[in-house]
């Protein structure tokens, strides 16, 4: 009986020592990389600007958006560590919604997750190599253009030979009622 009571007490102590996880993906506060990994299921680590090269031979990559794919932003003066965002909705051929973290300020602080944020392809060839991203602080897309490598898909690259598992995007990637009209207005009306 003492052994059983000791086991229960030990299990309770171990459970109490485990950090409480966020109840929702959208409660996340932190950097974009861990968030994108959790939201997309794509298992790449390191600074955001390194994801494109790291995906080579591991995950399929391309220039066309797919829901659940990660858009890998290039390193630039405005983004010295790059950025990664997960495609949550495709609105039209040049407008997406992304779910990402550590972009806008919420309550005066960076790091929060944002769901179904407008992203607009402004590249001359329509290849998603230059984009504008909705920014809460200005309540619009603003004038900044960000370079992007392309999309990393959750499907393993055939060269990986079974060493990489298919990614499974999080269920909370997109809201139940995204604002498609607002997204189009953000992109085309400014």
N, C-alpha and C positions, 0 to 999 in steps of 0.2 A: 504494500500500500504506500509506503514511503517513497519507493522508486517511482510509482505512478504520479504521486504528488510532485516530486522533484522534476519529473519530465514535463508536467504541465507548467510548473513555474519557469523552467528553462525555456520552453517554447514561448511562453508569454513574454519573457525578457527579450528573447531574440526578435519576436515580432515587433516589440516596442522600439527596438534599435534600428529597424528598417525605416528609412526616410519615407515620409508620406508622399506618394506620387500625385501629380495633378489629376483631377477627376476627368479632365478634358484636355485634348490636344491644344485647344485654344486658350487654356490657362497658362501655357508655357511662357516663361520669361527667360531670355538668354540670347545666345548667338544664333545666326541663321543656319549654320551647318548642322548642329545636333537636331534642330527642328526639322530641317529638310530631310535628314536621314530618317527620323521618326515618321514624318508625314508621308514620305514616298516609299519607304521600305528599301531604298537603294543604299547599300552598305559601302559607302565611301567615307573616308576620314581625312582630316587635314583642312587647311584653309580653302575657302570657297573657290578661289582662282585656280586651284590645283585639280578640282574635280573633273574637268573636261579631259585632261591628259590621263588622270587616273582611271577614268572609265574606258579608255581605249583598250580593247582586248578583253574587257570584263563585262561591260554593258553595251547594248546597241546605242548608237548616237545618231542624231540627224538634225535637220533644219526645219522640220515640221512639228508643230505642237501636238501632244497627246495628253489627255487627262492622266495625271499621275506622274508625268515626266518632270524632271528637274531642269529648269533653265539655268545654265551656268553662265554667270556674268564674268566678263574678263576683268583682270586687274587694270585699274586706271587711277588717275590722280584723285578722282572723287571716291573711288572704291579700291583702296590699296590692298585689301584682302579679298577683293571680288565680292560676289554675293550669289546665293542660290535661292531659288523660289520654286515652288511646286505648282504645276498647272492644275487648277481646280475646275475650270470651265473653258470651253472654246466658244466665244461669242460670235465672231465672224472671222474672215480670213486674215485680218490684221489686229484683232482685238481678242485678248484672253482675260481670264481672271486667274489670279494666282493666290495661293495661301503661303505666307512666309512670316518670318520673325526678324526683329531687329532692323526695321526700316523706319517707320514713322515713330513719333513720340506719342505715347499715351500717358496721360496724367503727368506730363513733363519728363517722362523717362523713356529711353529706348529699350529694346529687347523684347517687347510684347509681340505676340502672334497676331496676325491680321488675316482674316478669311475673305476670299473672293474680291481681291483688290484688282483694279483695272491695270492692265499692261498693254501698251500700244506699240506695234511694230512700225518704226519710222525709217527703216532701212530703205535705201533707194531700190533695191531688188526684191523687197518683200521676203527676205530670208531670215528675219529675226536677229540680225547681227547688230542692230541698233534699236534700242527700245526706250520708251518713257514709262515711268511707273507712277501710279497715283500716290500722292504723299499727303497724309492727313494734315500736316502743319499748314499746307497751302490750300487744302481742300480741292486738289486737282492734280493734273499731270505735271504742271510746271514746265520749265524750259530745259531742264537737264536731259541729255541723251546719254544713255549708258551702253557701252559695247558689250556684246554677248557672244559666247562661242557657239551655243546651240543647245539642243535638248538631249538629255540623258534619259533613255527609256528604261523601264524596269525589267525589260527582257534581257537575259544574258546574251552576250556576244557569242556566236558559234565558236570563236577562237578560245573561249573560256573552257570548253570541253567538260561541262558539268561541274566545274569548280565554283560557279556562282549560281545561287538560287534566284528564281524570279522574285522580283520585289512585289509587295502587296501594299498599295497605298492605304492610308488610314481612312476609316469611314467618315471622319469629320472633315475631310478635305474641302468639301463645299457645303454651303448652307442649303437648306431645303428650298428656299425661295430667293435665289440670287437676283440682283437688280440688273438684268440684261440691258434695259433701256438706259439706266444711269451709266452703265459701262460704255455704251455706244456714245452717249452724250459727252462723257468725259473725253473720249478719244477724238470725236469728230467736230464738236461744237466749239472748240477753243482755238 
